[in-house]
Amino acid sequence: MDTDIVIAETRHWVNTFVIGLNLCPFARREVDRDRLRIMVTDVDSALSLVPVLESELESIRDDEAIGTTLIVHPNALTDFGAYLDFLAVADQVLVETELEGDIQIASFHPNYQFAGTEPGDLSNFTNRSPYPMLHLIREADVEQAALRHPDVQGIPARNIALMNELGLEKLEALRKG
């Protein structure tokens, strides 16, 4: 694994997919303010990912300059089912570190699939990333951004409509760069 390539591909995905398609209207501000941290780890198991998550939670808690962190783990939790199982562990880590309510974890995976959808459903692309990753976000920042947005509740429906409009070929090209 070449960390520089993983970071470049992740940054490209954030800029062209997340920001470029405006999937998260709050992301541009964090990137423009240089508050996005991309942390790549070479761990290869869920067990070894736990201390990485704990460390990153401490970093975001202790350093106000970090607005959001993407923990990219290309070699761990590549199976989407195992990734989903780990999200419960990640939530427990939030509780144990007493950061539940202060930081939330958003999930992104190359094979992301929302409950009740088929694998090929284009709506799944809203959470498909080039690598498995955990997105740590300050809840206060989310709340502030939501106050500035005219239609927070409409974001998911808008994103799903956009995914369907773009189609599979275009989405794959954008996601992979």
LINDA-V541992 format. One record per backbone hydrogen bond with DSSP energy under -1.0 kcal/mol. NH is the residue of the N-H (numbers start at 1). CO is the residue of the C=O. E is the energy in kcal/mol with one decimal. If there is no record, write none. Layout:
BEGIN
nh=[NH NH]
co=[CO CO]
e=[E E]
END
This chain:
BEGIN
nh=[6 7 8 9 10 11 12 13 14 15 16 17 18 19 21 23 24 27 30 31 32 33 34 35 37 39 41 50 53 54 55 56 57 58 59 60 61 62 63 66 67 68 69 70 71 72 73 76 83 84 85 86 87 90 91 92 93 94 95 96 97 98 99 100 102 103 104 106 108 109 112 117 121 124 125 126 127 128 133 134 135 136 137 138 139 142 143 144 145 146 147 148 155 158 159 160 161 162 163 164 165 166 167 171 172 173 174 175 176 177]
co=[2 3 4 5 6 7 8 9 10 11 12 13 13 14 17 18 18 24 26 27 28 29 31 30 68 70 72 46 49 50 51 52 53 54 55 56 57 58 59 63 35 35 136 37 134 39 132 73 79 80 81 82 83 86 87 88 89 90 91 92 93 95 94 94 99 99 137 135 133 127 109 114 118 121 122 123 124 125 108 71 106 69 104 67 102 138 139 140 141 142 143 144 152 154 155 156 157 158 159 160 161 162 163 167 168 169 170 171 172 173]
e=[-2.3 -2.7 -2.4 -3.0 -2.3 -3.1 -2.4 -2.2 -2.6 -2.7 -3.1 -2.2 -1.7 -3.2 -1.5 -1.5 -1.3 -1.7 -1.0 -2.3 -3.4 -2.0 -1.7 -3.3 -2.6 -2.9 -2.5 -1.1 -2.5 -2.6 -2.4 -2.4 -2.5 -2.0 -2.2 -2.6 -2.0 -2.5 -1.8 -1.9 -1.9 -2.1 -2.2 -3.0 -3.1 -3.0 -2.4 -1.1 -2.2 -2.7 -2.1 -1.9 -1.3 -2.8 -2.2 -1.8 -2.2 -1.9 -1.6 -2.8 -2.3 -1.5 -2.7 -1.0 -2.1 -2.5 -2.7 -2.9 -1.8 -2.0 -1.6 -1.7 -2.0 -1.6 -1.6 -1.5 -1.7 -1.0 -2.5 -2.0 -2.8 -3.1 -2.5 -1.1 -2.9 -1.8 -2.6 -2.3 -2.5 -2.5 -1.6 -1.0 -1.4 -2.3 -2.7 -2.5 -2.3 -2.2 -2.5 -2.2 -2.2 -2.6 -2.1 -2.3 -2.8 -2.0 -2.5 -2.8 -2.3 -1.9]
END
